[in-house]
Amino acid sequence: MDILKTEAFLRLSAALVFVLAACLVRLDTQTKFIFFTERKITFKDLNGLQALVYAAFVAAGYNVLQLSRCIFFVSCFHGNLSKRSYRYLAWVGYLLDQVVLYLTFATNSAAVEQSMLVVTGMKEFQWAKWCNKYTRFCFQTGGAICCCFLACCLMAFTTFVSGFNLFRLYSPKKFLRLKNT
């Protein structure tokens, strides 16, 4: 029962941090006058940031759905669910946790890579350094990326708990019997 409460706490924390990161990136804009023209920069100017926003919102929604599952099991079954019926649900939850973790980590890494090109520029492709002109935008985006990495770490711990919930359903005696034959 305490494991479900721990999982619920981790899922709630991850969902909140994912929403925070997505909102920080989504609402981040900055306008500057450059060469007598007004230039506005948003998250839509970088494809990596767009993917980060969408993946973070999807991950937050997934964690809220799984959080409702945890609350439902704690309130309704009080741990009296048969192992056989719970085993399939545990496998689906574990595999979905893995998919969401890897998806968010991959999109966050892509956003970091693209953001580093914005910070350093690249003369070969004639990409200018944006962060010299749009410092507030870059700092806020960097903070959002750090929040998303924190949320990925929380999802990793959630995946550990989900894996523990799954593999505790298998008897070690039955496993050893299958292994020896």
Buried (B, 14 or more C-beta within 10 A) or exposed (E): EEBBEBBBBBBBBBBBBBBBBBBBBBEBBBEBEEEEEEEEBBBEBBEBBBBBBEBBBBBBBBBBEBBEBBBEBBEEEEEEEEEEEBEEBBEEBBEBBBEBBEBBBEBBBBBBEBBEBBEEBEEEEEEEBBBEBBEEBBEBBBBBBBBBBBBBBBBBBBBEBBBBBBEEEEEEEEEEEEEEE
